[in-house]
Amino acid sequence: MQEEGAAGGAAASVGTPSGSAAGGGPSLGMAPLEIEAAPQSTAAAPAASTATPAASNSAAGVASPSQQGGGADGAAGGDGGAAEGGGGGGGGDDEEKDDGLPPELDENGDLAYDEAWESTVQAMRRVVIHTDPVVERKGFFASLFSKKPEFADNEIKTAKYNVITFVPVNLFEQFARVANLYFLIIAVLQLIPGLTTTSWFTTVVPLAFVLIFNALKEINDDVRRHRSDREVNNRTVAVLREGGREVPTSWRDVVVGDLVKVTEGQEVPADLLLLSCSDPSGVCYAETANLDGETNLKTKFCYVPTAGMRTADELAPLAKGSYVTCEQPNARLYVFDGAFVDADGRQEPLTSDNLMLRGSTLSKSDWVLGAAVFTGAETKIMQNRTPSPRKITQLERHMNVLVAGLFAALFLVSCALAGGYQGWVATHPGEWYLQNQDEWPYLGVGFAGWVVQVVRFMVMLSGFIPISLYVTLELVKLFQCALVFNTDLFMYHRESDTPFHCHTTNLNEDLGQVEYVLSDKTGTLTQNIMGFVWASVNRTMYGRGGGVGVGIATPALPPNVPSGTPHRLVTDAALHAQLGAQFQALVDGEESDAASDVGQPPSRDVADFLLHLAVCNTVVPGTAEDGSIVYQATSPDEEALVQGAAYLGYTLVSRTADRVEVRYEGATHMFEVLAVLDFNSDRKRMSVVCRCPDGAIRLFCKGADAVVMGRVKEGGCNDDTRSHLQEMAVRGYRTLCIAQRTLSEREYATFESQFRTASSAVKNREAMVARVSERVEADLDLLGATAVEDKLQDGVPQAVQALQDAGIKVWVLTGDKVETAINVALSAALFNSSMSIVELRERDLEGITDDLAAEAAVLKRKIEEVEMENQGMMLPTGATNVGLVIEGHALATFLHKAHQDALVHLCASCKAVVFARVSPMQKANVTKLVRGKLGAVALAIGDGANDVGMITAAHIGVGISGREGRAAVLASDYSFAQFRYVARLLLVHGRSSYKRNIEVVQYSFYKNWAYNCTLIIYAFFSAYSAQPLYSTGLIATLNLFWSSYVIVGYSVLEQDLSPATVLAHPRLYTETMRATRSSFMWRQAIYFLQGTWHACVVFFVVMFTMWTPASDGINSTLWEVGSTMYMSIVITINLKLAMNTRYWTWINHLLSWLSVTTLFLFYYCYGVVWTIFHFEGVANMANVAPVLFSSPQFWLAGVLAAPALALLPDFVINSFQRLLRPNPYQIFQEIEQRQDVKAAAMRELGLARAAARVAEGQTRAVPADETASAA
């Protein structure tokens, strides 16, 4: 999305012939210079949740896109092409940019009133400039005994911990996780003497591993934050002092009121009120990529009375008796309300154009001098720092339910086994080995004894919940992102050198369950490379004959027009004729003052039209290395219009605060800028008031066609222009209307007086300025209309088609007018010729005002219309082939809480939906509806700052690295350069990540279930005594070593189908997309049944084999039996995973063999430890390994027979399932295997080329009958 809108919340100021203020600059007036502190209000505007990048970025988020940039080109899109809130410098797709407040709705679906912000505005602060250093007491003890300072210091602290707080804070956060707290309780219980039958070592070791792992990760992250803080706080900047001194000062020591000098290329250390700069006109430029991700320059203006002053001594006389009053610290990046107040109480307003924010970089100016207004945590960049939203995947929610269920099952099993113990003890009185049962820790028969035994069993069986699962899952996701996603060359964009990048690692499996993709249009589906293609001037359309086709001679063009220019309008021969001798002089490269005096003069209508485009904009001209003019614009649309006009002979040469210079007709002409009426989302237009070279005062206006047409004088609109606008919209072009008006001196004087009064207001300034602007922007003369083309990116139709074939619904949300949006939807294959299109427009609500029943009736009719269209096409039940188009004004009505259910039902019943003329707030609210009402996983994708709200509101946010800067990228979970990559991200990586990660979770629960079932079975053979079967070291290391790294390798490397097969058959995605909690639980239940069988087989085979007396009559000891059974369990669970592995690599083999073979070595080392160190829990393993390794029963029963018998039913069942009732992916596995065999056979026969063709096209030539059966 484009960054559009006028900079700042306040309108631009009015200038005078002397040029003391202009175009967004400060208004006239003398004001001395004080910035004095008044009591600071604690109220501050809430950070913009819908427009902040991820909190991991210390840069601020984007708050109010509607107020930055410039130009009304964002209004493009014709009839309200700027969305309900939208527009600004970026064409019809550009929407309203919010003011930094979160897009929350009240109970009626309207934007909630923000009392906090209202109180902030009412409590203004006063700040005083000083030229002497302020002595501050710093340090821990100083802070204890001094009162709270009025202003925050400039030291930034983004680190989470320090040396003192790390241990308590980190442990508190880790034990806030229920699983960690559970195992902590288990460990504490094990430390109570005699209470449990297992050593504390079995729980403390794995728990310590988990805690240390997470702590080390936190330390690593926080050390980097400390380094970043230290580097930023120790940067130096020049602070001006009396005597002409420029004192190098650390950023941390800058205080409110300091005079700070920033040089070109230097970052701004605090929010500075601009007083002076190297440009005598008081204009400077800031690059705000750190703030909002935008790479285009923003124009800033110094306070006029101090412009040109260089030292503190020059500024000191103005400081006496004057001060600055301004708003309290808040998160609104593009709004600043303040005023200079002199000794007599006169106020001169200050706007955001006078404020250069911390984090921005000075550009194209040698130096600026400013007074620090906000420092440290009170700067707008820091006010915008909000925590990243915690996004929990569906799999994690399933895990939480499963853990709760297992805990309940564990408690019930422990109660039952404790009851068995009570019964057994009651029926075996007097046994010699049961003496002293009435003393601790044996309390005999009774409730107390039962409780103690319940605790013992719960401790012994605590392994039912795998302690290492969370760490394993985090490692798995980290490796998937680093080794799979980020290294995928098929998602690398070579032209822009942009790789795929994961900004978060906890959402991988949700990529496999996406049901809705909500996409921006401009810069996301399209290239955001604008071409000025058509123009309607004086009832004539130019550009339709432009361009070069086969057999058509190339028209002569000026030398500065590159070949293949997207501005096809400049190639129109009919337009060349209207420009006369002037254009021919450009072609000949002989432009001179005499060019306009010979030959045919240009058409006055065309000349006025092109001159308007060159003057009415906020584009900043610059000079390239070769001397040519290059343009910096906040909007690609605006840049396209100015560049197109330049190619046709009307070249914007320079722009300052009070004048614009345009070269045309062989000479350079100066236009004195008297006022700039900025674009905003309500006005959907911008205007510039200039004194032209002929002395006349003219108002140049451009904006959305519906808005400008309504301001044209009676009889000024014509059917030809309306028809041209309609034709432009149908072609998918972004439209603007161009108009102007000549003001008399008297009219201007009246306007200037009213505008000055409105601009000087401290409160309600925007509303007052808007009312004055309304009066002057009337009775306009229509000059024509423009059409700007933004072509689709490569591969967009194919990607959209693949997503729809996969069952994913694609919704596009754009600021364009309806006709343009429909055309783009058709081009992108979102709509097709076989679909019926249903529209929900503003006209459907005509005559309805605040009538919920009538509005509900409209929705009901549309739902019935969709149902009738589907019935008429005789589609299968549940299928749909209807496209829905919703206009922004209608959407605003139906976002009311009373209509939300019906609106969601209407949208969900359609195959594709296009939302036209919508604002960023509406985008975010639609996304929230999908999440809240449909309960579906939604992915939002966009490229601009005004897409941030939608991106952060979705389950998964994807940022496009395009021409709109990095705001969307910084706020996203994943980012790449082209929309077409989203198909591969979901269909290939999303599907495989879900299958891999769900296997990690279910396998982890399965292996612990199988292991602990052997303990439950043994309880029946040990009088329910809670006697453990395994040694302490074996219990502690199961999840750490013998079953952990093999599943990590599986989760990164496993590939059930090749990416080519999945992309060729997108319907395979439905396997994971439609997976539900019930299917997850059912699959886990099957795993538990298999684990129960495996435990029973292993237990009984090993138990009765090992306890059979040897030839010498000696039985195996408990620890020998337990160690054999443990080995058998480890082999079984590893072979189980091997059976589920299809894609074998040397890494899989290595990890699988290591997990088993190293256990043999561990047995030997474990038995030797007791002979060296007398550690608790190791004595019972002394000499066990030599006995086992020399025992035939160990090898035959434990290593071979038990695992084979346990897994035999799994193998048989899997084989019959694949043969009799295969899943779709299993069918394609067979197809791939057959193709691989065929290719191998050809290679054996020496047919290398044929084998390569088979391997390359194995998924493209799938037989029709096999494809049908798979579907």
NORWO-V778053 format. One record per run of one state. SS is the DSSP state (@ for helix, = for strand, . for the rest). FROM is the first residue (numbers start at 0). TO is the last residue. If there is no record, write none. Layout:
ss:SS from:FROM to:TO
ss:SS from:FROM to:TO
This chain:
ss:. from:0 to:3
ss:= from:4 to:4
ss:. from:5 to:12
ss:= from:13 to:13
ss:. from:14 to:65
ss:= from:66 to:66
ss:. from:67 to:71
ss:@ from:72 to:74
ss:. from:75 to:103
ss:= from:104 to:104
ss:. from:105 to:109
ss:= from:110 to:110
ss:. from:111 to:113
ss:@ from:114 to:121
ss:. from:122 to:123
ss:= from:124 to:126
ss:. from:127 to:138
ss:@ from:139 to:144
ss:. from:145 to:164
ss:@ from:165 to:174
ss:. from:175 to:176
ss:@ from:177 to:190
ss:. from:191 to:199
ss:@ from:200 to:232
ss:. from:233 to:234
ss:= from:235 to:240
ss:. from:241 to:243
ss:= from:244 to:249
ss:@ from:250 to:252
ss:. from:253 to:257
ss:= from:258 to:262
ss:. from:263 to:265
ss:= from:266 to:266
ss:. from:267 to:269
ss:= from:270 to:276
ss:. from:277 to:281
ss:= from:282 to:286
ss:. from:287 to:287
ss:@ from:288 to:291
ss:. from:292 to:295
ss:= from:296 to:300
ss:. from:301 to:302
ss:@ from:303 to:305
ss:. from:306 to:310
ss:@ from:311 to:318
ss:. from:319 to:321
ss:= from:322 to:325
ss:. from:326 to:336
ss:= from:337 to:340
ss:. from:341 to:345
ss:= from:346 to:349
ss:. from:350 to:350
ss:@ from:351 to:353
ss:= from:354 to:355
ss:. from:356 to:359
ss:= from:360 to:362
ss:. from:363 to:365
ss:= from:366 to:373
ss:. from:374 to:374
ss:@ from:375 to:377
ss:. from:378 to:378
ss:@ from:379 to:382
ss:. from:383 to:392
ss:@ from:393 to:426
ss:. from:427 to:430
ss:@ from:431 to:433
ss:. from:434 to:445
ss:@ from:446 to:459
ss:. from:460 to:460
ss:@ from:461 to:463
ss:. from:464 to:467
ss:@ from:468 to:484
ss:. from:485 to:487
ss:@ from:488 to:490
ss:. from:491 to:491
ss:= from:492 to:492
ss:. from:493 to:496
ss:= from:497 to:497
ss:. from:498 to:499
ss:= from:500 to:501
ss:. from:502 to:506
ss:@ from:507 to:511
ss:. from:512 to:512
ss:= from:513 to:518
ss:. from:519 to:524
ss:= from:525 to:536
ss:. from:537 to:538
ss:= from:539 to:541
ss:. from:542 to:566
ss:@ from:567 to:570
ss:. from:571 to:571
ss:@ from:572 to:587
ss:. from:588 to:593
ss:@ from:594 to:596
ss:. from:597 to:602
ss:@ from:603 to:614
ss:. from:615 to:618
ss:= from:619 to:622
ss:. from:623 to:627
ss:= from:628 to:631
ss:. from:632 to:634
ss:@ from:635 to:646
ss:. from:647 to:649
ss:= from:650 to:654
ss:. from:655 to:657
ss:= from:658 to:663
ss:. from:664 to:665
ss:= from:666 to:676
ss:. from:677 to:683
ss:= from:684 to:690
ss:. from:691 to:695
ss:= from:696 to:702
ss:. from:703 to:703
ss:@ from:704 to:708
ss:. from:709 to:710
ss:= from:711 to:711
ss:. from:712 to:717
ss:@ from:718 to:729
ss:. from:730 to:732
ss:= from:733 to:742
ss:. from:743 to:743
ss:@ from:744 to:759
ss:. from:760 to:763
ss:@ from:764 to:775
ss:. from:776 to:778
ss:= from:779 to:791
ss:. from:792 to:794
ss:@ from:795 to:804
ss:. from:805 to:807
ss:= from:808 to:812
ss:. from:813 to:816
ss:@ from:817 to:826
ss:. from:827 to:834
ss:= from:835 to:839
ss:. from:840 to:840
ss:@ from:841 to:844
ss:. from:845 to:850
ss:@ from:851 to:871
ss:. from:872 to:880
ss:= from:881 to:886
ss:@ from:887 to:893
ss:. from:894 to:895
ss:@ from:896 to:907
ss:. from:908 to:910
ss:= from:911 to:915
ss:. from:916 to:918
ss:@ from:919 to:933
ss:. from:934 to:935
ss:= from:936 to:941
ss:. from:942 to:943
ss:@ from:944 to:952
ss:. from:953 to:954
ss:= from:955 to:959
ss:. from:960 to:960
ss:= from:961 to:961
ss:. from:962 to:963
ss:= from:964 to:964
ss:. from:965 to:965
ss:@ from:966 to:970
ss:. from:971 to:972
ss:= from:973 to:975
ss:. from:976 to:979
ss:@ from:980 to:1020
ss:. from:1021 to:1030
ss:@ from:1031 to:1041
ss:. from:1042 to:1043
ss:@ from:1044 to:1052
ss:. from:1053 to:1057
ss:@ from:1058 to:1063
ss:. from:1064 to:1064
ss:@ from:1065 to:1072
ss:. from:1073 to:1075
ss:@ from:1076 to:1105
ss:. from:1106 to:1116
ss:@ from:1117 to:1139
ss:. from:1140 to:1144
ss:@ from:1145 to:1171
ss:. from:1172 to:1177
ss:@ from:1178 to:1180
ss:. from:1181 to:1182
ss:@ from:1183 to:1188
ss:. from:1189 to:1190
ss:@ from:1191 to:1219
ss:. from:1220 to:1222
ss:@ from:1223 to:1243
ss:. from:1244 to:1246
ss:@ from:1247 to:1255
ss:. from:1256 to:1262
ss:@ from:1263 to:1269
ss:. from:1270 to:1270
